[in-house]
Amino acid sequence: MSDYRRYFVPGGTFFFTVVTYGRRPILTTDDGREFLRNSLTSVRKRHPFLLVANVLLPDHWHLIMQLPSGDDRYSLRMKQIKAKFTDQWLEAGLPEPVVTESQGKRGERGIWQPRYWEHTVRDEADLERCADYVHWNPRKHKLVDRVRDWQWSSFHRFVRLGQYDIDWGGTAPGGVEDDWGE
Protein backbone atom coordinates (compact mmCIF):
# COMPACT_ATOMS: atom_id res chain seq x y z
CA MET A 1 0.00 0.00 0.00
CA SER A 2 1.29 3.47 -0.82
CA ASP A 3 2.12 6.03 1.85
CA TYR A 4 -0.41 8.66 0.83
CA ARG A 5 -0.28 11.98 2.66
CA ARG A 6 -1.75 15.41 2.08
CA TYR A 7 -0.11 18.71 2.97
CA PHE A 8 -2.34 21.01 5.02
CA VAL A 9 -1.54 24.72 5.24
CA PRO A 10 -3.91 26.94 7.27
CA GLY A 11 -5.16 29.75 5.02
CA GLY A 12 -3.44 28.11 2.07
CA THR A 13 -4.24 28.09 -1.61
CA PHE A 14 -4.61 24.73 -3.33
CA PHE A 15 -4.92 23.49 -6.90
CA PHE A 16 -7.15 20.43 -7.45
CA THR A 17 -8.07 18.02 -10.18
CA VAL A 18 -11.27 16.06 -9.58
CA VAL A 19 -12.24 13.35 -12.07
CA THR A 20 -15.55 11.60 -12.73
CA TYR A 21 -15.80 7.86 -12.22
CA GLY A 22 -14.67 6.08 -15.38
CA ARG A 23 -14.10 9.53 -16.91
CA ARG A 24 -17.78 9.79 -17.76
CA PRO A 25 -18.53 13.10 -19.57
CA ILE A 26 -21.20 14.34 -17.14
CA LEU A 27 -19.84 17.61 -15.78
CA THR A 28 -20.68 19.94 -18.67
CA THR A 29 -24.23 18.62 -18.99
CA ASP A 30 -27.01 20.89 -17.77
CA ASP A 31 -27.52 18.66 -14.72
CA GLY A 32 -23.80 18.36 -14.01
CA ARG A 33 -23.27 22.12 -14.06
CA GLU A 34 -26.34 22.78 -11.93
CA PHE A 35 -25.46 20.14 -9.34
CA LEU A 36 -21.87 21.37 -9.07
CA ARG A 37 -23.02 24.99 -8.69
CA ASN A 38 -25.51 23.93 -6.00
CA SER A 39 -22.86 21.90 -4.19
CA LEU A 40 -20.35 24.76 -4.21
CA THR A 41 -22.94 27.22 -2.92
CA SER A 42 -24.05 24.88 -0.15
CA VAL A 43 -20.55 23.99 1.05
CA ARG A 44 -19.35 27.62 0.93
CA LYS A 45 -22.15 28.67 3.30
CA ARG A 46 -20.87 26.38 6.06
CA HIS A 47 -17.19 26.29 5.11
CA PRO A 48 -16.20 29.47 3.25
CA PHE A 49 -13.49 29.53 0.62
CA LEU A 50 -12.53 31.62 -2.37
CA LEU A 51 -12.76 29.92 -5.75
CA VAL A 52 -9.74 31.61 -7.33
CA ALA A 53 -9.96 29.89 -10.72
CA ASN A 54 -11.69 26.89 -12.23
CA VAL A 55 -12.54 25.13 -15.44
CA LEU A 56 -15.18 22.50 -15.97
CA LEU A 57 -14.47 19.88 -18.62
CA PRO A 58 -16.74 16.98 -19.55
CA ASP A 59 -14.95 14.42 -17.35
CA HIS A 60 -12.87 16.45 -14.91
CA TRP A 61 -12.73 19.70 -13.02
CA HIS A 62 -9.71 21.86 -12.17
CA LEU A 63 -10.00 24.46 -9.45
CA ILE A 64 -7.88 26.68 -7.26
CA MET A 65 -9.27 27.17 -3.78
CA GLN A 66 -8.06 29.65 -1.17
CA LEU A 67 -9.01 28.93 2.44
CA PRO A 68 -9.70 31.46 5.19
CA SER A 69 -6.89 32.35 7.55
CA GLY A 70 -6.28 29.59 10.10
CA ASP A 71 -8.36 27.01 8.22
CA ASP A 72 -6.68 24.00 6.57
CA ARG A 73 -9.74 21.78 5.93
CA TYR A 74 -9.79 21.64 2.15
CA SER A 75 -10.35 17.88 2.29
CA LEU A 76 -13.62 18.43 4.18
CA ARG A 77 -14.78 20.86 1.51
CA MET A 78 -13.84 18.57 -1.39
CA LYS A 79 -15.53 15.59 0.28
CA GLN A 80 -18.73 17.57 0.84
CA ILE A 81 -18.78 19.04 -2.67
CA LYS A 82 -18.45 15.58 -4.19
CA ALA A 83 -21.03 14.07 -1.80
CA LYS A 84 -23.62 16.80 -2.42
CA PHE A 85 -23.15 16.51 -6.17
CA THR A 86 -23.53 12.73 -5.94
CA ASP A 87 -26.69 13.02 -3.84
CA GLN A 88 -28.29 15.39 -6.36
CA TRP A 89 -27.26 13.19 -9.29
CA LEU A 90 -28.78 10.09 -7.73
CA GLU A 91 -31.91 11.90 -6.50
CA ALA A 92 -32.51 13.03 -10.09
CA GLY A 93 -32.48 9.36 -11.12
CA LEU A 94 -29.49 9.81 -13.41
CA PRO A 95 -27.36 6.77 -14.27
CA GLU A 96 -24.57 5.52 -12.03
CA PRO A 97 -21.98 2.98 -13.15
CA VAL A 98 -21.43 -0.06 -10.97
CA VAL A 99 -18.48 0.27 -8.59
CA THR A 100 -16.16 -2.53 -7.54
CA GLU A 101 -17.09 -4.66 -4.55
CA SER A 102 -14.36 -3.09 -2.41
CA GLN A 103 -15.48 0.44 -3.38
CA GLY A 104 -19.05 -0.46 -2.48
CA LYS A 105 -17.91 -1.73 0.93
CA ARG A 106 -16.26 1.65 1.56
CA GLY A 107 -19.51 3.43 0.63
CA GLU A 108 -18.10 4.85 -2.60
CA ARG A 109 -20.44 5.59 -5.49
CA GLY A 110 -19.96 5.57 -9.27
CA ILE A 111 -20.05 9.32 -9.83
CA TRP A 112 -16.54 10.52 -8.88
CA GLN A 113 -13.21 8.75 -8.88
CA PRO A 114 -12.06 8.16 -5.32
CA ARG A 115 -9.79 10.91 -4.03
CA TYR A 116 -8.53 13.82 -6.10
CA TRP A 117 -5.20 15.31 -7.04
CA GLU A 118 -4.03 18.30 -4.98
CA HIS A 119 -1.09 20.71 -5.14
CA THR A 120 -0.27 23.30 -2.50
CA VAL A 121 0.34 26.65 -4.17
CA ARG A 122 3.71 27.92 -2.93
CA ASP A 123 3.82 31.56 -4.04
CA GLU A 124 2.46 34.08 -6.57
CA ALA A 125 4.48 32.65 -9.46
CA ASP A 126 3.14 29.18 -8.69
CA LEU A 127 -0.40 30.57 -8.45
CA GLU A 128 -0.04 32.17 -11.88
CA ARG A 129 1.28 28.91 -13.34
CA CYS A 130 -1.65 26.97 -11.83
CA ALA A 131 -4.21 29.50 -13.13
CA ASP A 132 -2.62 29.31 -16.58
CA TYR A 133 -2.90 25.54 -16.50
CA VAL A 134 -6.56 25.72 -15.45
CA HIS A 135 -7.43 28.11 -18.25
CA TRP A 136 -5.33 26.37 -20.91
CA ASN A 137 -6.89 22.96 -20.20
CA PRO A 138 -9.80 23.04 -22.70
CA ARG A 139 -7.32 23.84 -25.44
CA LYS A 140 -4.92 21.15 -24.21
CA HIS A 141 -7.72 18.61 -24.56
CA LYS A 142 -8.61 19.95 -28.03
CA LEU A 143 -12.11 20.96 -26.97
CA VAL A 144 -11.64 24.42 -28.51
CA ASP A 145 -9.17 26.17 -30.81
CA ARG A 146 -9.11 29.30 -28.65
CA VAL A 147 -9.18 29.42 -24.84
CA ARG A 148 -11.82 32.15 -24.96
CA ASP A 149 -14.24 29.79 -26.72
CA TRP A 150 -14.65 27.51 -23.69
CA GLN A 151 -17.60 28.83 -21.73
CA TRP A 152 -17.20 26.90 -18.46
CA SER A 153 -14.05 28.62 -17.27
CA SER A 154 -13.02 31.46 -14.99
CA PHE A 155 -10.90 32.65 -17.92
CA HIS A 156 -13.65 35.11 -18.82
CA ARG A 157 -13.59 36.63 -15.30
CA PHE A 158 -9.80 36.93 -15.53
CA VAL A 159 -10.18 38.80 -18.84
CA ARG A 160 -12.74 41.20 -17.29
CA LEU A 161 -10.32 41.85 -14.43
CA GLY A 162 -7.49 42.61 -16.89
CA GLN A 163 -5.41 39.57 -15.89
CA TYR A 164 -5.53 38.09 -19.39
CA ASP A 165 -5.97 39.50 -22.86
CA ILE A 166 -8.97 37.94 -24.63
CA ASP A 167 -6.59 36.28 -27.11
CA TRP A 168 -4.40 34.72 -24.39
CA GLY A 169 -3.62 31.07 -24.94
CA GLY A 170 -2.71 31.11 -28.61
CA THR A 171 0.20 28.86 -27.62
CA ALA A 172 0.86 26.79 -24.51
CA PRO A 173 1.82 29.05 -21.60
CA GLY A 174 5.37 28.68 -20.29
CA GLY A 175 5.88 26.45 -17.27
CA VAL A 176 2.58 24.64 -17.64
CA GLU A 177 2.92 20.92 -16.98
CA ASP A 178 1.34 18.47 -19.41
CA ASP A 179 -0.40 16.11 -17.02
CA TRP A 180 -1.21 17.66 -13.65
CA GLY A 181 -3.58 15.30 -11.97
CA GLU A 182 -4.98 13.94 -15.20
RAURDA-V737691 format. One record per residue. N is the residue number from 0. RES is the residue in one letter. D_LAST is the distance of its C-alpha to the last C-alpha in Angstrom with 1 decimal. Layout:
n->N res->RES d_last->D_LAST
n->N res->RES d_last->D_LAST
This chain:
n->0 res->M d_last->21.2
n->1 res->S d_last->18.9
n->2 res->D d_last->20.1
n->3 res->Y d_last->17.5
n->4 res->R d_last->18.6
n->5 res->R d_last->17.6
n->6 res->Y d_last->19.4
n->7 res->F d_last->21.6
n->8 res->V d_last->23.4
n->9 res->P d_last->26.0
n->10 res->G d_last->25.7
n->11 res->G d_last->22.4
n->12 res->T d_last->19.6
n->13 res->F d_last->16.0
n->14 res->F d_last->12.7
n->15 res->F d_last->10.3
n->16 res->T d_last->7.2
n->17 res->V d_last->8.7
n->18 res->V d_last->7.9
n->19 res->T d_last->11.1
n->20 res->Y d_last->12.8
n->21 res->G d_last->12.5
n->22 res->R d_last->10.3
n->23 res->R d_last->13.7
n->24 res->P d_last->14.3
n->25 res->I d_last->16.3
n->26 res->L d_last->15.3
n->27 res->T d_last->17.2
n->28 res->T d_last->20.2
n->29 res->D d_last->23.2
n->30 res->D d_last->23.0
n->31 res->G d_last->19.4
n->32 res->R d_last->20.1
n->33 res->E d_last->23.4
n->34 res->F d_last->22.2
n->35 res->L d_last->19.4
n->36 res->R d_last->22.1
n->37 res->N d_last->24.6
n->38 res->S d_last->22.5
n->39 res->L d_last->21.8
n->40 res->T d_last->25.5
n->41 res->S d_last->26.6
n->42 res->V d_last->24.6
n->43 res->R d_last->25.6
n->44 res->K d_last->29.2
n->45 res->R d_last->29.3
n->46 res->H d_last->26.7
n->47 res->P d_last->26.6
n->48 res->F d_last->23.8
n->49 res->L d_last->23.1
n->50 res->L d_last->20.1
n->51 res->V d_last->19.9
n->52 res->A d_last->17.3
n->53 res->N d_last->14.9
n->54 res->V d_last->13.5
n->55 res->L d_last->13.3
n->56 res->L d_last->11.7
n->57 res->P d_last->12.9
n->58 res->D d_last->10.2
n->59 res->H d_last->8.3
n->60 res->W d_last->9.9
n->61 res->H d_last->9.7
n->62 res->L d_last->13.0
n->63 res->I d_last->15.3
n->64 res->M d_last->18.0
n->65 res->Q d_last->21.3
n->66 res->L d_last->23.5
n->67 res->P d_last->27.3
n->68 res->S d_last->29.3
n->69 res->G d_last->29.8
n->70 res->D d_last->27.0
n->71 res->D d_last->24.0
n->72 res->R d_last->23.0
n->73 res->Y d_last->19.6
n->74 res->S d_last->18.7
n->75 res->L d_last->21.7
n->76 res->R d_last->20.6
n->77 res->M d_last->17.1
n->78 res->K d_last->18.8
n->79 res->Q d_last->21.4
n->80 res->I d_last->19.3
n->81 res->K d_last->17.5
n->82 res->A d_last->20.9
n->83 res->K d_last->22.8
n->84 res->F d_last->20.4
n->85 res->T d_last->20.8
n->86 res->D d_last->24.5
n->87 res->Q d_last->25.0
n->88 res->W d_last->23.1
n->89 res->L d_last->25.2
n->90 res->E d_last->28.4
n->91 res->A d_last->28.0
n->92 res->G d_last->28.2
n->93 res->L d_last->24.9
n->94 res->P d_last->23.5
n->95 res->E d_last->21.5
n->96 res->P d_last->20.3
n->97 res->V d_last->22.0
n->98 res->V d_last->20.3
n->99 res->T d_last->21.3
n->100 res->E d_last->24.6
n->101 res->S d_last->23.3
n->102 res->Q d_last->20.8
n->103 res->G d_last->23.8
n->104 res->K d_last->25.9
n->105 res->R d_last->23.6
n->106 res->G d_last->23.9
n->107 res->E d_last->20.3
n->108 res->R d_last->20.1
n->109 res->G d_last->18.2
n->110 res->I d_last->16.6
n->111 res->W d_last->13.6
n->112 res->Q d_last->11.6
n->113 res->P d_last->13.5
n->114 res->R d_last->12.5
n->115 res->Y d_last->9.8
n->116 res->W d_last->8.3
n->117 res->E d_last->11.1
n->118 res->H d_last->12.7
n->119 res->T d_last->16.5
n->120 res->V d_last->17.7
n->121 res->R d_last->20.5
n->122 res->D d_last->22.6
n->123 res->E d_last->23.1
n->124 res->A d_last->21.7
n->125 res->D d_last->18.5
n->126 res->L d_last->18.5
n->127 res->E d_last->19.2
n->128 res->R d_last->16.3
n->129 res->C d_last->13.9
n->130 res->A d_last->15.7
n->131 res->D d_last->15.6
n->132 res->Y d_last->11.9
n->133 res->V d_last->11.9
n->134 res->H d_last->14.7
n->135 res->W d_last->13.7
n->136 res->N d_last->10.5
n->137 res->P d_last->12.7
n->138 res->R d_last->14.4
n->139 res->K d_last->11.5
n->140 res->H d_last->10.8
n->141 res->K d_last->14.6
n->142 res->L d_last->15.4
n->143 res->V d_last->18.2
n->144 res->D d_last->20.3
n->145 res->R d_last->20.8
n->146 res->V d_last->18.7
n->147 res->R d_last->21.8
n->148 res->D d_last->21.7
n->149 res->W d_last->18.7
n->150 res->Q d_last->20.6
n->151 res->W d_last->18.1
n->152 res->S d_last->17.4
n->153 res->S d_last->19.3
n->154 res->F d_last->19.8
n->155 res->H d_last->23.2
n->156 res->R d_last->24.3
n->157 res->F d_last->23.5
n->158 res->V d_last->25.7
n->159 res->R d_last->28.4
n->160 res->L d_last->28.4
n->161 res->G d_last->28.8
n->162 res->Q d_last->25.6
n->163 res->Y d_last->24.5
n->164 res->D d_last->26.7
n->165 res->I d_last->26.1
n->166 res->D d_last->25.4
n->167 res->W d_last->22.7
n->168 res->G d_last->19.8
n->169 res->G d_last->21.9
n->170 res->T d_last->20.1
n->171 res->A d_last->16.9
n->172 res->P d_last->17.8
n->173 res->G d_last->18.7
n->174 res->G d_last->16.7
n->175 res->V d_last->13.3
n->176 res->E d_last->10.7
n->177 res->D d_last->8.8
n->178 res->D d_last->5.4
n->179 res->W d_last->5.5
n->180 res->G d_last->3.8
n->181 res->E d_last->0.0
